[in-house]
Amino acid sequence: MKPRVSVVVCTFNRYDLLPEAIASIELQNLPRDDYELIIVDNSGEPAARERFLSGLEVVCHYRYITEARPGLSRARNIGITAAAADIVAFMDDDAKASPNWLARILGNFGESEGTGIVGGPVRPIWKAPRPPWLHPELEGYLTIVDRGSAVRALRPEEWLAGTNIAFRKNALEEAGFFSENMGRSGRLLLSNEELVISQKIRQLGYEVVYDPEIVVHHSVHAERTSQAWLRRRVFWQAISDLFAEPTLLRAETQPDREIGCILDFLMQLAPENRGTMGLFLDLDDPELFRAQTEAIGALARFLAGHAGDWRCVLGGAGS
């Protein structure tokens, strides 16, 4: 019997967390024949995988696929190809779906053939206390998503997180699958693969629908609650944005705007911190840290578009 929805969970060296993700799929309030679970294992530790598989017991229909070549987008594409259902839902290996996750996904796709993508909020599971310096505007970098309390079509500038997103399989195929030049690969923090494929699916005429009842809880790991990690994440997001919009690299650039953003931030610091290293200084004030992340993004865009010694540009910030 063909399932109605295929769940794809891509995993990379998280055998400690993967069982909880699997359990949340096993506990869905759909008949077992209505869905299947596909696990795509991209890990580089065969011995650890064998130990994990030797004790793995899954009560829903599932398949376990190993893939030696690293890359989240590649793993997702393998999952799409393997999926037997017309709807493909993605969740991370460090996340847990609410019991009605799949039922709500299917319900929204059933409302209209014009719906190509469905998703919902991502609630944090804090593995360390929420940092007091974390500005609400920066929560998206930690995959915390809330688009409100109403079921609605999202605007073009609004996005869904890859740990809580579902697609019509034929729309993914028409759009050409996920770009394997984007997405996480090892420690590389490139992203936006969901944004790019969503834009392509929108261009095919499909809508993107948000439902606040399609809830996934996602781990915010302790190392991600450091300012150093978030600065790195912001830098790579700016690079990812340029990959997603390659016309930005070819368009007439505005180095003065980027330099101005950097200098505006540095001038908010004490005079002794207004040099280059002020961009990497840990800060207690959420507003000031938010301004620092904006300056980090501006630096990434400046470096991508303007070769040269940027340290000379910033050298006069303290004068």
FIMARDREN-738223 format. One record per residue (C-alpha): y, x, z; residue number from 1. Coordinates in pm, 1 decimal, decimal comma. Example, Ala and Ser with C-alpha at 12.3 -4.5 7.8 and 13.67 -1.06 7.14 Angstrom:
// residues 2
REC        y        x        z seq
REC   -450,0   1230,0    780,0   1
REC   -106,0   1367,0    714,0   2
This chain:
// residues 319
REC        y        x        z seq
REC      0,0      0,0      0,0   1
REC    338,8    138,7   -100,3   2
REC    576,7    192,4    194,9   3
REC    921,6     35,7    188,9   4
REC   1096,5    346,1    323,2   5
REC   1012,6    716,9    343,6   6
REC   1157,0    917,7    633,1   7
REC   1213,4   1285,9    557,0   8
REC   1254,8   1528,0    847,4   9
REC   1319,4   1889,1    747,0  10
REC   1242,8   2144,5   1016,0  11
REC   1320,7   2511,8   1070,3  12
REC   1174,2   2690,3   1373,8  13
REC   1223,3   2396,8   1611,9  14
REC    869,5   2319,6   1718,2  15
REC    996,9   2253,1   2070,4  16
REC   1220,9   1967,0   1954,3  17
REC   1030,0   1828,0   1656,2  18
REC    783,6   1618,5   1864,7  19
REC   1070,3   1406,0   2002,4  20
REC   1199,3   1341,5   1650,6  21
REC    849,2   1242,6   1538,0  22
REC    803,4   1015,8   1840,4  23
REC   1124,0    828,2   1758,8  24
REC    984,4    751,5   1412,3  25
REC    648,9    645,6   1555,6  26
REC    833,4    397,3   1779,2  27
REC   1017,6    215,8   1499,7  28
REC    997,7   -162,7   1523,3  29
REC    859,9   -196,4   1170,8  30
REC    496,4   -256,3   1076,8  31
REC    330,3     84,7   1031,8  32
REC    250,9     12,5    666,3  33
REC    622,1    -35,5    590,9  34
REC    715,0    328,1    634,1  35
REC    592,0    685,0    605,9  36
REC    704,6   1012,6    760,7  37
REC    733,9   1328,3    553,4  38
REC    789,3   1655,1    742,6  39
REC    904,0   1950,6    531,8  40
REC    856,2   2273,2    728,1  41
REC   1086,1   2553,3    614,9  42
REC   1008,6   2781,1    909,3  43
REC    934,0   3148,6    872,5  44
REC    681,5   3182,4   1155,5  45
REC    330,0   3093,8   1028,7  46
REC    162,6   3164,5   1363,3  47
REC    398,5   2929,2   1546,3  48
REC    338,1   2664,9   1280,9  49
REC    -38,5   2691,5   1319,8  50
REC    -10,3   2653,6   1697,1  51
REC    209,5   2347,8   1651,4  52
REC    -15,5   2185,0   1391,8  53
REC   -327,2   2243,9   1602,2  54
REC   -188,8   2007,3   1864,7  55
REC     -3,3   1763,4   1638,2  56
REC   -104,0   1398,9   1656,9  57
REC    102,1   1140,8   1468,7  58
REC     18,1    771,1   1484,4  59
REC    224,5    658,0   1181,9  60
REC    148,1    743,5    819,3  61
REC    268,3   1099,5    761,4  62
REC    246,9   1408,5    543,1  63
REC    324,7   1765,6    645,7  64
REC    455,8   1991,9    369,7  65
REC    523,2   2363,6    409,4  66
REC    780,5   2541,9    195,2  67
REC    826,4   2918,8    215,2  68
REC   1159,5   2935,2     33,9  69
REC   1440,1   2871,3    284,7  70
REC   1720,4   2621,0    243,9  71
REC   1784,2   2271,6    378,2  72
REC   1878,4   2127,8     38,9  73
REC   1558,9   2260,2   -117,1  74
REC   1353,4   2111,8    167,4  75
REC   1526,5   1776,8    121,9  76
REC   1458,0   1779,0   -251,3  77
REC   1090,4   1846,8   -184,4  78
REC   1089,1   1550,0     52,8  79
REC   1253,3   1326,0   -206,6  80
REC    996,4   1421,5   -469,2  81
REC    711,5   1353,8   -226,0  82
REC    849,7   1017,7   -110,0  83
REC    642,4    715,5   -211,8  84
REC    908,3    456,9   -120,0  85
REC   1216,0    340,2   -309,1  86
REC   1434,5    417,0     -4,4  87
REC   1452,0    769,7    143,1  88
REC   1600,5    819,5    491,0  89
REC   1688,9   1159,7    636,2  90
REC   1698,8   1268,8    999,4  91
REC   1719,3   1616,3   1155,6  92
REC   1442,4   1779,6   1356,1  93
REC   1663,3   1785,6   1667,4  94
REC   1752,4   1415,7   1653,4  95
REC   1605,1   1086,4   1772,1  96
REC   1632,2    754,5   1588,6  97
REC   1695,2    425,1   1764,5  98
REC   1395,3    185,7   1747,3  99
REC   1562,2    -44,3   1492,4 100
REC   1687,9    243,4   1274,0 101
REC   1464,1    179,1    974,5 102
REC   1481,6   -200,6   1001,2 103
REC   1862,8   -191,0    985,7 104
REC   1854,0     57,1    696,1 105
REC   1623,9   -168,8    496,2 106
REC   1830,2   -474,8    584,1 107
REC   2147,3   -318,4    447,4 108
REC   1983,4   -207,2    123,7 109
REC   1842,2   -557,6     85,1 110
REC   2189,7   -710,6     97,2 111
REC   2293,1   -572,0   -241,7 112
REC   2140,9   -377,5   -529,4 113
REC   2479,8   -207,9   -554,5 114
REC   2428,6    -29,3   -223,2 115
REC   2318,5    325,7   -294,2 116
REC   2368,1    493,0     44,5 117
REC   2340,7    360,9    400,1 118
REC   2402,7    527,5    734,1 119
REC   2552,4    488,7   1077,7 120
REC   2686,5    661,5   1387,7 121
REC   2553,0    982,4   1538,6 122
REC   2569,2    998,7   1917,6 123
REC   2561,1   1336,8   2093,0 124
REC   2284,2   1462,8   2319,0 125
REC   2472,6   1731,8   2509,1 126
REC   2249,3   2029,2   2591,4 127
REC   2540,3   2173,9   2789,7 128
REC   2842,0   1996,5   2940,0 129
REC   3097,7   1871,8   2688,2 130
REC   3364,5   2145,1   2671,7 131
REC   3703,6   2039,9   2813,4 132
REC   3877,5   2222,5   2525,5 133
REC   3699,6   2017,1   2256,9 134
REC   3959,8   1804,5   2080,1 135
REC   3827,9   1463,7   1960,1 136
REC   3933,2   1551,7   1604,1 137
REC   3685,1   1841,8   1608,5 138
REC   3379,3   1638,4   1708,5 139
REC   3275,2   1594,8   1345,8 140
REC   3195,3   1967,2   1329,7 141
REC   2929,5   1896,4   1595,0 142
REC   2785,7   1608,0   1388,2 143
REC   2932,8   1340,0   1613,3 144
REC   3014,4   1041,3   1392,5 145
REC   3165,2    700,1   1470,8 146
REC   3317,2    486,2   1196,1 147
REC   3383,2    181,7   1412,0 148
REC   3207,7   -137,8   1516,1 149
REC   3187,5   -322,8   1182,8 150
REC   2939,8   -312,7    896,2 151
REC   3148,7   -209,0    596,1 152
REC   3170,4     -9,5    276,4 153
REC   3312,1    335,4    344,9 154
REC   3624,6    462,4    175,0 155
REC   3585,8    758,9    -63,2 156
REC   3720,8   1005,2    194,2 157
REC   3478,3    889,3    466,2 158
REC   3140,2   1056,6    502,1 159
REC   2801,0   1006,3    664,3 160
REC   2613,1   1280,2    847,6 161
REC   2295,3   1422,6    698,3 162
REC   2101,6   1345,1   1015,9 163
REC   2158,7    971,4    967,4 164
REC   2172,5    887,6    600,1 165
REC   1947,7    696,0    358,0 166
REC   1950,0    667,7    -21,4 167
REC   1796,6    469,8   -300,8 168
REC   1554,1    720,2   -448,2 169
REC   1648,6    631,0   -805,4 170
REC   2015,9    698,0   -723,5 171
REC   1925,1   1044,6   -593,9 172
REC   1727,1   1110,4   -910,7 173
REC   2011,2    988,8  -1134,3 174
REC   2259,3   1207,0   -944,7 175
REC   2043,6   1517,2   -982,7 176
REC   1918,6   1566,0   -622,3 177
REC   2086,0   1787,3   -359,8 178
REC   2253,1   2103,8   -481,8 179
REC   2037,8   2395,0   -366,1 180
REC   2341,2   2623,9   -378,5 181
REC   2476,9   2433,1    -80,0 182
REC   2342,1   2338,8    259,3 183
REC   2215,3   2538,7    555,5 184
REC   1994,9   2836,7    485,7 185
REC   1901,8   3042,7    789,5 186
REC   2224,6   3128,1    972,4 187
REC   2446,3   3053,4    673,0 188
REC   2666,0   2755,8    762,9 189
REC   2737,5   2622,1    415,5 190
REC   2747,9   2243,1    416,6 191
REC   2878,2   1946,3    212,3 192
REC   2557,9   1890,3     17,5 193
REC   2560,0   1528,3    141,4 194
REC   2925,3   1492,1     38,4 195
REC   2859,6   1617,8   -313,7 196
REC   2554,1   1399,4   -375,9 197
REC   2736,8   1099,9   -225,0 198
REC   3030,6   1152,0   -461,8 199
REC   2793,6   1165,1   -758,1 200
REC   2618,7    846,5   -647,1 201
REC   2955,5    672,8   -602,5 202
REC   3045,5    777,2   -957,8 203
REC   2729,1    600,9  -1075,3 204
REC   2877,6    278,3   -937,6 205
REC   2699,0    250,8   -603,0 206
REC   2856,8    170,0   -266,7 207
REC   2818,5    363,3     60,0 208
REC   2763,5    127,8    355,1 209
REC   2811,3    203,7    725,6 210
REC   2632,0     -1,2    991,1 211
REC   2712,6     70,6   1359,4 212
REC   2360,3    -44,8   1456,2 213
REC   2195,3    235,0   1253,5 214
REC   2208,6    482,3   1542,0 215
REC   2073,1    835,2   1567,4 216
REC   2110,7   1057,0   1874,1 217
REC   2153,4   1423,4   1781,9 218
REC   2135,9   1737,2   1995,7 219
REC   2449,9   1942,4   2047,0 220
REC   2293,0   2274,4   2138,0 221
REC   2444,6   2491,0   2408,4 222
REC   2542,3   2769,6   2168,0 223
REC   2747,5   2518,9   1968,8 224
REC   2968,2   2444,5   2266,5 225
REC   3132,5   2786,6   2241,3 226
REC   3465,7   2838,0   2071,5 227
REC   3324,9   3134,0   1878,2 228
REC   3058,5   2912,6   1717,2 229
REC   3308,1   2639,6   1634,5 230
REC   3551,7   2887,2   1477,0 231
REC   3266,4   3012,1   1258,9 232
REC   3169,2   2654,0   1174,0 233
REC   3527,9   2568,8   1072,6 234
REC   3554,9   2882,2    856,1 235
REC   3236,6   2793,7    665,4 236
REC   3344,0   2430,8    634,3 237
REC   3656,5   2544,2    451,0 238
REC   3441,9   2754,8    217,4 239
REC   3205,2   2459,3    171,1 240
REC   3498,6   2234,9     79,9 241
REC   3591,4   2476,7   -198,2 242
REC   3231,7   2472,2   -324,5 243
REC   3236,5   2091,6   -319,1 244
REC   3568,7   2079,7   -506,7 245
REC   3554,7   2380,1   -743,9 246
REC   3875,7   2263,3   -914,3 247
REC   4057,3   2373,3   -598,6 248
REC   3967,0   2732,6   -679,5 249
REC   4096,0   2698,6  -1034,4 250
REC   4408,4   2500,4   -949,2 251
REC   4746,5   2653,9   -883,7 252
REC   4713,4   2789,4   -530,9 253
REC   4963,7   2772,3   -246,7 254
REC   4933,0   3091,9    -41,9 255
REC   5262,1   3022,5    134,0 256
REC   5120,7   2700,4    278,7 257
REC   4810,4   2873,8    415,4 258
REC   5006,0   3168,3    553,4 259
REC   5255,9   2926,1    705,5 260
REC   4977,6   2739,1    887,0 261
REC   4842,6   3065,6   1028,3 262
REC   5181,1   3191,9   1140,1 263
REC   5278,3   2854,7   1291,2 264
REC   4971,3   2875,6   1512,4 265
REC   5024,2   3238,1   1609,8 266
REC   5381,5   3167,3   1713,0 267
REC   5249,9   2920,0   1971,5 268
REC   5075,5   3205,3   2152,7 269
REC   5221,9   3449,2   2401,2 270
REC   5395,1   3739,5   2218,6 271
REC   5119,0   3986,0   2306,9 272
REC   4858,3   3762,0   2134,0 273
REC   5043,4   3700,5   1807,6 274
REC   4851,2   3957,0   1606,2 275
REC   4536,4   3904,9   1400,6 276
REC   4311,7   3877,1   1706,7 277
REC   4501,5   3568,6   1820,2 278
REC   4294,5   3379,0   1565,1 279
REC   3981,1   3464,0   1765,9 280
REC   4117,8   3415,4   2117,6 281
REC   3944,1   3159,8   2342,4 282
REC   4189,4   2891,1   2450,7 283
REC   4190,0   2630,1   2727,9 284
REC   4430,1   2378,6   2570,2 285
REC   4252,3   2133,0   2331,6 286
REC   4564,1   2088,6   2116,6 287
REC   4614,2   2463,6   2087,1 288
REC   4247,5   2516,8   2004,4 289
REC   4269,6   2247,3   1736,8 290
REC   4569,8   2431,5   1588,8 291
REC   4365,6   2753,3   1596,0 292
REC   4083,7   2590,3   1398,5 293
REC   4337,5   2467,9   1141,9 294
REC   4460,9   2826,3   1110,7 295
REC   4100,5   2950,5   1070,8 296
REC   4051,1   2700,3    786,9 297
REC   4374,6   2815,4    626,0 298
REC   4256,8   3177,2    652,9 299
REC   3927,5   3090,7    479,4 300
REC   4110,5   2916,9    193,9 301
REC   4355,4   3205,0    162,6 302
REC   4075,8   3463,2    147,8 303
REC   3887,2   3258,6   -111,1 304
REC   4188,6   3220,4   -337,7 305
REC   4387,1   3537,6   -284,3 306
REC   4229,8   3880,2   -274,3 307
REC   4421,2   4134,6    -73,3 308
REC   4468,5   4270,5    272,9 309
REC   4546,4   3960,5    478,9 310
REC   4589,3   4169,5    791,5 311
REC   4912,0   4306,5    642,3 312
REC   5035,2   3949,1    599,4 313
REC   4973,4   3874,3    967,2 314
REC   5094,2   4206,2   1095,6 315
REC   5447,9   4082,9   1147,1 316
REC   5353,6   3772,3   1341,0 317
REC   5439,8   3928,5   1671,9 318
REC   5784,1   4050,8   1571,0 319
